[in-house]
């Protein structure tokens, strides 16, 4: 078994904002295997914040579409490998053009 890691991230999306951010860059000389992603949309998000996860140009979670919700916890087992030198990115968009929306992320994995 390798070194287990958790990467927390707090998304704060301004009104109408769309953005891509890096959650983790694998700087180790070995692959990073992501085994679980927890995405929490708090009460009051009204399903207006959309999130997806990417490695390079490939969407890795969900397989297609985007996660969203209001008072919803997406606790998903995944099998995502991030090669050395690559990053896991999060893309989000807030479809509300007057209010900020937020989500809480935990990415859990292990170096092989």
C-alpha positions in Angstrom: 0.0 0.0 0.0 1.2 3.5 -0.8 0.8 6.8 0.9 -2.8 7.8 1.4 -3.8 11.4 0.7 -6.8 13.7 0.9 -7.1 17.0 -1.0 -9.9 19.3 0.2 -11.1 22.2 -1.9 -13.7 24.9 -1.3 -15.4 26.2 -4.5 -16.7 29.7 -4.2 -18.3 30.7 -7.5 -19.2 34.3 -8.0 -22.4 35.1 -9.9 -22.3 33.9 -13.5 -18.7 32.6 -13.0 -17.2 29.7 -15.0 -13.7 28.6 -14.1 -11.2 25.7 -14.2 -9.0 25.2 -11.2 -6.3 22.6 -10.3 -7.1 20.5 -7.2 -3.9 18.5 -7.2 -0.8 18.1 -9.3 1.1 14.8 -9.0 4.7 15.8 -8.3 5.7 12.3 -7.3 7.5 9.9 -9.6 4.7 7.4 -9.3 1.0 7.4 -10.2 -1.6 8.9 -7.9 -4.8 6.7 -7.9 -7.9 8.6 -6.9 -10.4 6.2 -5.2 -13.1 8.5 -3.9 -14.5 12.0 -4.6 -16.9 13.7 -2.2 -18.7 16.7 -3.6 -21.0 18.6 -1.2 -23.6 21.1 -2.4 -25.0 22.9 0.7 -28.6 24.0 1.2 -29.3 27.1 -0.8 -27.3 26.2 -3.9 -30.6 25.5 -5.7 -28.9 23.2 -8.3 -27.3 26.3 -9.9 -23.6 25.3 -9.5 -22.3 22.6 -11.9 -19.1 20.7 -11.4 -17.0 18.2 -13.4 -13.5 16.7 -12.9 -10.8 16.4 -15.6 -7.3 15.0 -16.2 -5.8 16.6 -19.2 -8.5 17.0 -21.9 -10.5 14.0 -20.6 -13.5 14.3 -18.3 -13.0 11.7 -15.6 -16.0 12.3 -13.2 -18.8 12.1 -13.8 -18.4 10.1 -17.0 -20.5 12.7 -18.8 -22.5 15.7 -17.8 -22.0 17.6 -14.6 -22.7 17.2 -10.9 -25.1 19.6 -9.2 -27.6 19.8 -6.4 -29.1 21.5 -3.4 -28.4 20.0 0.1 -26.8 17.0 -1.7 -23.7 14.9 -1.0 -22.2 13.1 -4.0 -20.0 10.4 -2.3 -18.5 8.5 -5.3 -16.1 5.6 -5.5 -13.9 6.3 -8.6 -10.9 4.8 -10.3 -8.9 7.7 -11.7 -5.1 7.5 -12.3 -3.1 10.7 -12.4 0.3 10.1 -14.0 3.4 11.9 -12.7 3.4 15.5 -13.8 -0.3 15.6 -14.5 -3.1 17.3 -12.6 -6.7 16.7 -11.5 -8.7 19.8 -12.5 -12.2 20.9 -11.5 -14.4 22.8 -13.9 -17.4 24.7 -12.4 -20.0 27.1 -13.6 -22.5 29.1 -11.6 -25.7 29.6 -13.6 -27.1 32.2 -11.2 -26.2 35.7 -12.4 -26.8 37.5 -9.1 -25.8 35.1 -6.3 -22.6 33.4 -5.2 -22.7 29.6 -5.0 -20.4 27.2 -3.2 -19.4 23.5 -2.8 -17.0 21.5 -0.7 -14.8 18.9 -2.2 -12.7 16.1 -0.8 -10.5 14.1 -3.2 -9.1 10.9 -1.6 -6.5 8.7 -3.1 -3.2 6.8 -2.7 0.2 6.9 -4.4 0.9 3.5 -6.0 
